Amino acid sequence: MTRDNSKTGTLFIISAPSGAGKTTLVQALLESLANLYVSISHTTRKKRANEKDNIDYHFVDESEFEKMVSRRQFLEHARVFDNSYGTSRQLVEEQLATGRDIILEIEWQGARQVRELGTNVISIFILPPSYKTLKSRLVDRGDGDEAIARRMREAKADISHYSEYDYLVINDHFETALQELKTIISASHLNYRQQKPYFDQFVRELLVDS
């Protein structure tokens, strides 16, 4: 019996309060794991000087975003810090069908929407080691006092939804947290619920060969 590479891609949700280190961890994952990609979100946020359309985000205006919402083109969408963000259903489904693993970097609201759709997904929440450390990271990042105060309030609200996730990773030591994320992603390829068609076909062929 010949084994092939016909497994479908796995959809991962990674959420975290601002300052928990999610972006740095995800970037390290992308550099160390093959066949892993981050979904590019649509946003109404203004493009920053160092950002490129269709690479960092799909930048759209409020009118176009609302049209996409009404057409149910988003797998999830949410309002975050006065801007709208959404994940294209079609783009994600096309990528998963090719066998690619896709990460959605979204907040708990979006994660809940994806789960309510019955989408097969593995969700991970990244926690800071302490409230003090979280604030220190925001200060080191150069955010102003008002922005820090707002993000700390938001962080408490975000963290309160930790129990809705499949896995929790505490980002105290970066390399440890990164290894834990790699383990979760690698294990998903052996998860029967995630790869049911592949393993069902494998077992059918196994029994025929016997």
ZAKOL-263471 format. One record per residue (C-alpha): residue in one letter; x, y, z. Coordinates in steps of 0.2 Angstrom, whole numbers, padded with zeros to 4 digits, always signed. Example, Ala and Ser with C-alpha at 12.3 -4.5 7.8 and 13.67 -1.06 7.14 Angstrom:
<atoms>
A+0062-0022+0039S+0068-0005+0036
</atoms>
This chain:
<atoms>
M+0000+0000+0000T+0007+0017-0005R+0004+0032+0007D+0001+0049-0002N+0000+0066+0004S-0018+0069+0002K-0022+0076+0019T-0031+0092+0019G-0024+0107+0027T-0029+0111+0045L-0036+0128+0051F-0028+0135+0066I-0035+0150+0076I-0022+0159+0087S-0028+0173+0098A-0020+0183+0112P-0021+0200+0121S-0011+0214+0113G+0007+0213+0120A+0007+0194+0123G+0019+0191+0109K+0007+0182+0096T+0014+0191+0081T+0032+0186+0085L+0028+0168+0089V+0018+0166+0073Q+0032+0174+0063A+0044+0161+0070L+0032+0147+0066L+0031+0152+0048E+0050+0152+0047S+0052+0135+0055L+0038+0125+0048A+0034+0121+0030N+0017+0122+0022L+0011+0134+0036Y+0003+0151+0030V-0006+0165+0038S-0023+0170+0031I-0022+0188+0025S-0037+0198+0032H-0048+0211+0024T-0047+0227+0035T-0054+0245+0034R-0039+0251+0044K-0028+0264+0034K-0012+0256+0026R+0004+0260+0035A+0019+0266+0026N+0028+0250+0027E+0013+0239+0022K+0008+0232+0005D-0010+0229-0001N-0014+0210-0003I+0002+0205+0006D+0000+0213+0024Y-0019+0215+0022H-0032+0217+0009F-0036+0235+0012V-0054+0240+0008D-0066+0254+0013E-0081+0253+0025S-0093+0252+0010E-0084+0237+0002F-0082+0229+0019E-0101+0230+0023K-0105+0223+0006M-0094+0208+0009V-0103+0206+0026S-0120+0206+0018R-0115+0194+0005R-0108+0182+0019Q-0091+0182+0011F-0082+0182+0028L-0078+0167+0038E-0078+0179+0053H-0077+0197+0055A-0075+0209+0070R-0073+0227+0075V-0056+0230+0084F-0050+0247+0090D-0062+0257+0078N-0058+0246+0063S-0066+0231+0054Y-0057+0215+0051G-0063+0200+0041T-0057+0183+0035S-0062+0178+0017R-0071+0162+0017Q-0067+0158-0001L-0048+0161+0001V-0047+0150+0017E-0056+0136+0009E-0046+0136-0007Q-0030+0136+0003L-0035+0121+0015A-0041+0111-0001T-0023+0112-0007G-0016+0104+0009R-0010+0120+0017D-0011+0123+0035I-0018+0140+0038I-0017+0152+0054L-0030+0164+0058E-0024+0178+0069I-0040+0184+0076E-0049+0189+0092W-0060+0179+0102Q-0076+0186+0094G-0070+0180+0077A-0065+0163+0084R-0082+0161+0091Q-0090+0165+0074V-0079+0152+0066R-0083+0138+0079E-0102+0142+0077L-0101+0139+0059G-0096+0121+0063T-0079+0124+0055N-0066+0110+0059V-0053+0121+0068I-0040+0120+0082S-0039+0135+0093I-0025+0142+0103F-0024+0156+0115I-0008+0164+0120L-0007+0170+0138P+0006+0182+0145P+0015+0176+0161S+0008+0190+0171Y-0002+0206+0170K+0014+0216+0175T+0024+0208+0161L+0010+0212+0148K+0010+0230+0153S+0029+0231+0152R+0029+0224+0135L+0016+0237+0129V+0027+0251+0137D+0043+0244+0128R+0033+0244+0112G+0032+0263+0113D+0013+0264+0115G+0007+0280+0123D-0001+0280+0141E-0019+0282+0134A-0016+0267+0121I-0008+0257+0135A-0023+0259+0147R-0035+0255+0133R-0026+0239+0128M-0024+0234+0146R-0043+0235+0148E-0046+0225+0132A-0033+0212+0138K-0043+0208+0153A-0059+0206+0142D-0049+0195+0130I-0041+0184+0143S-0058+0181+0151H-0062+0170+0135Y-0047+0158+0138S-0058+0143+0142E-0066+0144+0124Y-0050+0138+0117D-0043+0120+0114Y-0025+0124+0119L-0017+0137+0130V+0001+0143+0128I+0009+0154+0141N+0022+0165+0133D+0035+0167+0147H+0050+0159+0139F+0049+0162+0120E+0058+0146+0114T+0047+0135+0126A+0031+0144+0119L+0037+0142+0101Q+0041+0123+0104E+0023+0121+0112L+0015+0129+0097K+0025+0117+0085T+0020+0102+0095I+0001+0107+0093I+0003+0110+0075S+0013+0094+0072A+0000+0083+0082S-0014+0090+0072H-0008+0080+0057L-0011+0064+0066N-0028+0069+0073Y-0042+0058+0067R-0055+0071+0069Q-0045+0083+0058Q-0039+0071+0045K-0054+0059+0045P-0056+0057+0026Y-0037+0053+0024F-0037+0040+0038D-0053+0032+0033Q-0046+0029+0016F-0030+0023+0023V-0039+0010+0034R-0050+0004+0020E-0035+0001+0009L-0026-0007+0023L-0040-0019+0026V-0041-0023+0007D-0022-0027+0007S-0024-0039+0022
</atoms>
